[in-house]
Every structure is written in C-alpha cells, then in structure tokens.
Amino acid sequence: MLVYSLIYCSAACQTLSAELLQAVLHRSRAYNAARRITGLLLCTDQQFLQLLEGQRHEVLYLFRRIARDPRHTQVRLLHQGPQPQRLCPDWQMGYALINSPEYHWLSTCLDAQWRASIVPPHYNTDQLAAEVFTDFVAGRA
C-alpha cells in the first residue's frame, strides 16, 4: 500500500525557545499518532524542514493547518506524492537540530523544481528526494 509523503520548509517568525519547541513536538506527536501520521522535523534556530507521511487526506489537511500557523512564514512545498513505504515508520514526529548549511543543502536537493531542472527525464525524481532524505537521516543516526 502506498503512503503519501510531503516535505516542506519554512522560516520561523522568531527564534523558538526549547520549551516552546518541546510543547509543539508533544502536541504534534499526539495528533499524529491519532491519525497514523509519521515524519521528521529538522530545524535550525530559525528554519524548519519537515517530512509528513500517511494517508493523503490526513497529510494534506495537516499541511494546510501548518501553512496557516502564524509562528512561521515562507512555507514552501518541496515534495509531495505517493511513496512505496514510510521513511520514518516508527516516528510520530522525529526531531533533530541541524545547522544552516545542512538546511540549505537539504531544502535545495528536495525542491521538486530544482530536481526537475538537473535530473535526466528518465530518472524518478521522487525516488531521488526519498533517497536524499533517507541518506541524510541515516548519516545523522
């Protein structure tokens, strides 16, 4: 069964405190567990990059809620579509701090328009996005 995957990036309106971030993660994990959504939040002190996975309607509904959240701006959809399996099957919301160079590298590599401009037409760019994300997470584990 295919799972729907969505990756977006955004900028925080202000630097988030550790306490606020932990509260957001706690609420997110409870919400996601109830809806069988899994994923990973990567962030710097001012930027977010997040993977969401689950049923298409649940993931898209959650993304619309996230996009309207006033705590961040410049929400940019990098990738969306069906995947053969979850990249983060055991995480209601995994979390890791990353540095700015890592953020910029990942957000560029995962951007669908950028991939389409450099990848040969016969190559599956969705598979490339999944591989980039999986390799990055595996290297940080």
Disulfide bonds with the S-S distance in Angstrom:
none
